[in-house]
């Protein structure tokens, strides 16, 4: 394990412009560098790198982060891989924390499992290519299915012979213990001896993200209906099937490049599409789709296209898995192959371009696909149609993007010949039910029920603008000072130097203000903790924050696509004042704006209470409104006295 101090040292040492400059052609613009964004296609540079602040930001697609995030997003490294890459580049020795005896034993056992599965993969490949039985049975099977020799080698396909203990005998002769083979799921105990788990089957090795073999799937070649068509390795310390997608180690760059992942069911589906030149494809390894698998794909793209064979019953059975994809905030499209065809058989019968064209021309968004499929069964039955509408809306409720929800509602209203407002009403009922049964609601959904687009936002959200300005000032200028005049007891005027962080935090703590925006609240709490420890938070702290949501927000708030051109001064002779010249005025103005808006919201709340109050309470509420209004007027006058020169 790499210590946090060493991680910080590596990040501090790395020069972001040098690292990104290896992948992006950058040119200087003022104190920053710009280039064409590597995360989306553009002709005009909108990708900015700030060497001073240590982050990158694209004003076209919104990508942003520090040097580690760039490597994770661009090169698809894990966090540890990115840190080690930087350490190698800057000649920093990575000394990992010494493991306990138990941790060392666990690591050694895992490495032994990797070793024995690698040995087994080599054995199965040897049997396929170098033995008469393997060539006659296994290799001929792959050739009959149109799998080229190149693809057989690429996917490390193999063959396990008919002999019941072929692998056991080979492994024992090489010094492997039967207990390790059994733990890896390669052999089974049979009386006082062992037999091979995968005998007389063609073998599909399963790899982890780094390409190491961790498990196997074996397909039977006989027509014996009493035997399972496929058998898979059991769960081991290195193989957890819910966390694995077949083919992902070879597909991840293609997925990121295409910004789309094709999801199929079988191993041969993946291989046949690779033969057709379609490499951004993975399979769920014979299991029902899991949340962990969905999140694996989300590391590379938010878009999934599911390729189904022409079996409507099978598709309906998978609706739950597709709802899980929507719940993870991803976009789902469906391609339905002709009846009797699956991706494997279709790819073998058609040219590569025909396969690509079919997928592209037949992909439709999931909500439309599901609506059309179920609508064909409803006919004129009003009860079935009601059930269908609720089913469709349950899926729409899982879509996190409000604009997408609106478009799906409009689409379904036309297709179902139903009023949009009726659908919005039913959708709100579903959302309320979801929220009432969820103990922890993500910040993304905590604000709603979903409202038809023409209605106004809830008024309490309108203070976010004022909160944003406070947090932005803290992030941008928290270490800066300004001169503040005070009057001493003897009447004399004195100027003192005031730190922005200490000034804003002191004022907000004294007024007992509580931030409404959940991320602003977290950021402010960290500022308060530093304040109580007499610490001024450094500029890089929130940019490199371990909470990615906070890091992304910090970068968003402190970056701007605009800057003052030096030509104003050099050519036009016009002197302009920057925010840094006006920190005192801006800080006071930000606090007053926040307090005024807070009072406005309090007044609005009292006015709502007044509408349903009895006569006695109404007089009290009116007096409260008058007091709040007077306070607002006085603050507004104070705000008017702040003149930005």
N, C-alpha and C positions, 0 to 999 in steps of 0.2 A: 504494500500500500504506500502511495506517495503522500508525504506529509503536506498539510495545508501551507506551511511556511515555504516549502520548496515549490509548490504550485504557484504561490504568490511571486516568488523570486523569478520563476520562468516567465510568467506573464509580464512582470515589470521589465525584464531584460529584453523581451521580444519587441522588435520594432515593426509595428503593424504595416507600415508602408513598404518595408522590405519583404515581408511575408506575402502580402497581397500582390505586390509587384511581380512576384514569380508567376502569378496566374492572370493578372490583369495589366494591360498597358496603361500606366498612370502618367499624367502630366500635372505640373504644379499650377495651382490657381490660388494666389495669396498664400495663406498659411496652410491650406489644404491641398489635396491632390484629387483629380477627377479622372474618370475613365468610363468605358462602356460597362454596364452592369453584367456580371457573369451569371446572374440568376434569372434574367429575362432578356428577350430579344429587343434591342433598341439601337437607334442610329445616332441619337444625340446623347452625349454623356450626362447621366443623372446620378452616377455612382460616386460618392465622395468619401475620401479617407482623411481622417484627422489625426496626424501624428502627435499633435499636442495632447488631445483628449484620449487617443488610443482606441478609436472606434471607426467603423465604416457605416455608411447610411446611403441607401438608394432612394431617391425621391420619386422614382417611377413605380417600383413594385413594393417599396416599403421595407425591404430587407435591411437588417442592421444588427450590429453586435460588436463584440471585441474580437481580438485576433483568434482566440480559441473557437468561438462560434463560427467564424469564417471557415476555418478548417473543417469543422464538424458539418457545416452546411454544404461547402463546395466539394470537399474530398470525401464526405460521408464517413469521417472518422468518429469513433467514440470519444468521449471526453479524455480518457486516459491516453488513447492513441494520439490525439491532438497535442496533449501536453508533452508526450515523449518525442513527437516530431519537432516541436519547438526546442526541446532540450538538446536534441541532436544538432539542430541548426546552429544553436548558440553555444555549443560545447559545454553544456551544463550536465554534470554527472547526476543521474537519477538514482538516488539511494532510497530504496523502498524500506518502509518500516519493518523491523524484524517481526516475523510471525511467531505466534505461540506454538508450542509443540503440537497442540491439537490442529491449529491452522496449517502447519507444515504437513502433518499427516494427511489432512483432507486434500491439500493441494497436490501432494504426491500421488494420492489415490486417483484423483481426477486425471492427472497426467498419464497414469498407467492405463486408464480407460481410453484416453485418446490414442495411446500407443497401440493397444490391442485392437481397437476398431480400425486403425490405419493398416495394421497387419492383415486383418480380415479382408479389407477392401482390396489389398494387393493380391491376396489369395484368390478371391473371387474373379478378379480380372485375369489372373494367370490361367485359371480354369477355363475361362471363356475363350481366350486367344490361343492357348498353348496345348490344350488337351483335345483329343478327338471327340470325346463326349461333349465338351463345351462348344466346339465349333459346329458339330452336327445338330445339337439341340438348341443351345443358347444363342449362338451367333446367328444361326439361320432364322431363329424367331425374330430377332431384331431386324435382320435384313428384309424379311417378309413384310415387316411393318414400315419399311422405307426409312429406317434409321441408319444414317450413314456411319461408316467406320469412324469418321472424324468426330461425330456427335457421341458415338459410343465411348470413345476415349475421353471426350470433354466432360461427360457426366459420370465417368468412371464406372460404367455399367459392367456387370459381371455375371457369373453363373456359379451356383452351388450344386455339386454333383449328386448323383443318386446315392452313392455310398453314405451310410448313415452317420459315420464318424470321421469323414474326410477332413473337416476343419479341426476337429478335436485332435486327431493324430498329428496333423501338421503343426499345430500350435504347441502341443506338448513336446514335440521333437525340437522346437525352437526355444524351449525353456519357459513357456508361459504356464502359469498355474491354472488348473481347471476352475478354481473359485473365481478368478478374475474374468475368465471367459463367461462364466455363468452370470456374474454381476453385470457384464456388458450386454447380456441378453443374447449372446451368440450360440449358446448350447443349453441343453436341458438335462436335468438329472433323470436317469431312467434305470431304476433298480440300483445296482452297484456301479453302473457305468454312466457315460454321458453320450448324448446324440446331438447332431447338429440341428439347430432350430430351422434353418432355411433350406434344407436339403431338397434337391431336384427342383429348383426354382431359379428364374432369372432374377438378378439382384439390382436394386436401385439404391445406391448409397445416399444418405441424407446428410447434408453439410450444415455447419453453423455459419454465421456471417463472415467469419474469417476464412472459410473454405475447408475447415477440418472435418473429417468424417466423424459423425457422432452416433449414427444409427443406420438401419437398413430397412428396406421393404423388399419382400420376395414375392414374385408372382408365379403361381403354378401354371404349368404348360399342358397338363392333362385335362381331360373332360370329366374328371371325377367330381360329381356334384356334392359329394359328402365333405369335400375339403374346401377350405376358404380360398377364394381367388387370390387374395393378398393376405400376407401376415406381416406385421410390423414389429420392430424392436420394442420391448417394454420400456417403461420409464427408467432412467438411470440417473446417476449424479451429473452426467453431461448431456442428457437428452430429456427434455420436457416438451412433449409434442405440442402442447398448447402455445409454446413460445417459438415454434419453428415453422417456417414456410419453405416448402421445397423449391429450390432454384433461386432463392433470394441472393445468395452469395454471388451468383453470376448475373443477376438481373438488376442489382441495385443502381448501378450507374446508368443503365438504360432507362430505368424507371424515372430517375431524377432528370435525365435528359429529355424524355418524352413528357414529363410532368403527368404521368398516368401509369397506373399499374393494372395489367390484365390479370384477373383472378380466375383460375380454372380448378377443376376437381382432381384430375389425375396426373400421375407422373408423365405418362406418354403424351398428354395434352401439352405439357410444358416443352418437352423435347421436340415434338412435331412443329410447334410454333417457332421454336428456335431454328429449325431447318428451313422454315419459311421466311426467316429473317426478322422475326418478331421476338425480341429478347426481353422486353419489359413485362415478363409474365412469371407468375408464381402459382403454386398449388398449396392447398391447405393440408396436404399430407394425409389425406384420408380421414380427417377429423372434421367435426362441425367447427365453423369459424369461431374464433375466440377473440376477446377484447385485446389480449396480448398480441395476437397476430395482426389485428387491425392497426394497433399502435406501431408495430414494426413497419408497416407500409407507410404510415403517416410520417415517419422520419424522412421519407424520400419524396412523397407527393401527397396532396390532399384529395387526389382523384383516383377512384377505383372503377374499373369497368369489368363487370362479371360476365363471363362467357358461359352460357348454358346450352345443354343439348335440348332438343325439341320435346321436352317432357314437362307439360304444365303442372302435373302433380308434384314432381320433384322441385319445381320452382316455388310452388306455394309452401312446401315444407321448409324452404330456406328463407322465407320472409323474416323470420325472427333474427337471423344472422344479419340480414341487410339492415334491419332497424338498428342493430348494434353499431353498424358502420355510420349511420346517420347520427346516432347519439354521440359518436366520437368527433362530430363536426366535419365529416368528410362528405364529398360529393360522389354519388353512386350512379353509374349508368349500366344498362343491361344490353347484352347482345344475345338474341335467341337464334340458335342455328336451326336449319330445316329439320323437320321430323325425321328421326332415325339417324341423325348426325350429331357428332360431338366435335370439339375443336380438333382432336386427333384425326378422326376419320375425314373431316372436311379438309384439313390441311394436306392430307395425303392424296386427296382426289383433285386438288386445285393448284394452280400456279401460285407462286408467292404473292404476286401483285393482286391476284383475285382474292386471296385470303385477306390481305390488308384492306382492300376496297370493301369487301363484305363487312368486316368489322366496323370500319369507319362509317359506312352508309346505313348500317342497321343499329347503331348504338342509340339508345333513347334513355332519357332520365328515368330514374326508378319510379317516381311518383306517377308519371304518365303511363309507364309500363304496367305498374300494379293496378292502376285505375282501369285501364283498357282490358286487362286480363280478367279482373273480377267483374267488370261491367257486362262482359259477354255472358255471364251466368245469371245475372239478375233478371233480365228481361223486364216485365212489367210488374214484378212483385214489389210493392212498396216496403214491406218488412225487410226483405233482402237488401233493397236499396238503402234503407236506413242503416242497416248493419254495415254495408259497404262504405258508406260515408264516414261512419265512426272509425272504421278500420283505416281508411286513407288518412283521416285527420290525425289518428294516433301516430302515423309515420311522419306527417308534416310537423307535428309537435316536437319531434326529435331533432329537426333541422335548427341549428343555432343561428344561422344568418337570417335576420328579419326580412331582408329584401327578397331572399329566396323563398321564404315562407309566403310572402305576398304574391310572388309570381306563381307558386304552386296553387295557392287559393284561387287565383284568377283562372288558371288552366283547368282546375277541377270543376270550378263553377260552370265553365262552358261545356266541359265534357259530360258533367252530370246533370246539366240543365237545372242548376240550383242557384239561388241568390248568394252572392258573395257574403253579404252581411249575416246570413244564416250560418254559413261556414265559419265566419269569424267568431260568431257567438258560440258555436259548438267547440271550436278550437280553444277558446278561452276556458271553457268548462274543463277540457282535458288538461290544459296547463295548470289550472288551479288544483286539480286532483293530483297531478304529478308533484307540484310544489308542496302540497300539504302532507304528502307521504314521504318526502325527502328530508332527512335530518340535516344535511349540509347542502346548501344550494350554491353552486358556483356563482361567482360575481357576474358572469355573463348572463345568467338567467334570473338573478335575484331581483331585478327591477320590474319584472313583468308579472301580470298577464299580458298577452300579446294583444295589441290594439290595432284596429284597422288603420291604415296609413294616414288617413286624412285627419284623425283625431290628434290632439295635442299631447305632448309628453307630460308625464306627471310633474307637477311644479317643483317637487323636492329635488329633482335631478338638475334643475336649472342653476344650482349653486356650483356645479362642477366647473363652470368657466372661471369663477373667482378662485376656487381651490387650485385649479390648474396654474393660475398666475403665481400663487404663493409658492407652490412646489417648484415651478420653473425658476423663480428667483433664487430659491435655496440651492437648486442643482447647478445653476449657472454661476452664481456670484456668492455662494455661501462662505467662501474664504475671504471675500473682499471686505473692506472697511469703508465707512463714510464718516464725515465730520458732522457732529450733532451739537447744536448750541444748547446749553442749560443755564439756568439762573441759580446762583448760589444764595444762601440765606442772607448774606449781607447786601444782596441786590446786584452783585457783579455778574456779568456774563462770562461764561467760560465755554470753550469748545473742547469736546472730547471725541476720541475716535471710537466708533461703534462697529462691531462685527455684524454682518448681515444675518448669519445663522442665529447668533445670540439675541439680536434684536427681534427678529420675527418669532422665534420660539418663545421668548419671554412674553411678548405681547399675546400670543395665542394661548399660552398656558394660563396667563392671568385672566383672560376672558373665558377660559374653560371651553374653548371651541373644540368640537369633535368633527373630524372630517367625515363626509358622507361617502366619498368615493373610496372603495375598499383598498385599492392599491396606494392611493394618496395617504390613507390612514396608516398603512404599514410603513411607508417611507417616513412619515412624520414621527411615528413612534421610535424609529431608529435614530432620527435626529434628536429626539428628546432624551433617549438613553445616553447618547454621546454628550449632550448638553449637561446632563446631571453628573457626568464623569469629567466635565471640563475639557472635552475633546472637540476639535473642529474637524468635521468629516472631510476627507480629501476628495478632490474632483473625480478620481477614478473609482471611488468606492461603489457607487450605484451602477456605473457602466459595467463593472465586473461582478455585479451582485450574483450570488448563486441562484436566486429566484429569477428564472428567465423572464417572467412577466414584468418584474420590476426593472430588470436590465433593459428590456425592449422599450418600456415606457420612458425610462430616463433618457435613452438615446433619442427617442422621438421628441421629447420636450426641449432638449438642449440643441437640436439641430434645426437649421433653416436653409431652404434652398436659395435664399437671397442674401446678398452682402452688399455693402456700400462700395461702389466703384471708386478706385483711387483717382479716376479721371475728374471727379467732382472737384477735388482739391488741385490736382496737377494742371488740368486744362481749363476748367471753368473758374477756379479760384474760390469755390464755395466751400466754406467750412461747415461740417456737420457734426452734431453732438451724438454720441452713441449712448446706449443704455448704461454703460459703465460710468459715464459722466453724470448720470442722473439717479444713482442708486438710492440716495436718501428719499428723494421725491417718489420714486417708483415703489419703494418699500412701504412708505406711509400710504400711498394711494392704493396699493394692493390690499393692505389691512382694512382700510376704510371701505373699499368696494365689497370685501367679504362681509364686513359687519352690516353694511347697508342691505346687502342681498339677504342676509340672515334675518334682519328685521322685516324685510318685505315678505319673506316666507312665513314669519310668525304672524304678521298682519293678515295674510291670506288665510292662514289656519283659523284665526279668530273670526274672520268673516264667514267661514264655512260653519263654525260653531254657532254663530249668531243666527244663521238661517233656520236653525231648529231649536233655538233656546226659548225657555219660558220668559215671561215679562221681567221677573226679578233678576234672572241670570243675564238677560239681555242688557240691562243697565250696567252690570259689572263688566261684561264683555266690551261694551261700547267705551267704557272708561279705560280698559286695557288697550283697546285699539288706539284711543287718543294718545295715551302715554307712549306707545310704540311709534306712532306717527311723529310725535314731537322729537323723539330720539333720532328717528331717521332724518328729519329736517335738519337737526343740529349737525349730524354727521355729514350730510350733503353739503352744508355750508363749509364745514372744515375741508371737505374734498375740493370744493371750489376755490379754496385759498391756495391749493397746491398748483403752482404755475410752473410748467415744464419749459424752461428757457432754452 
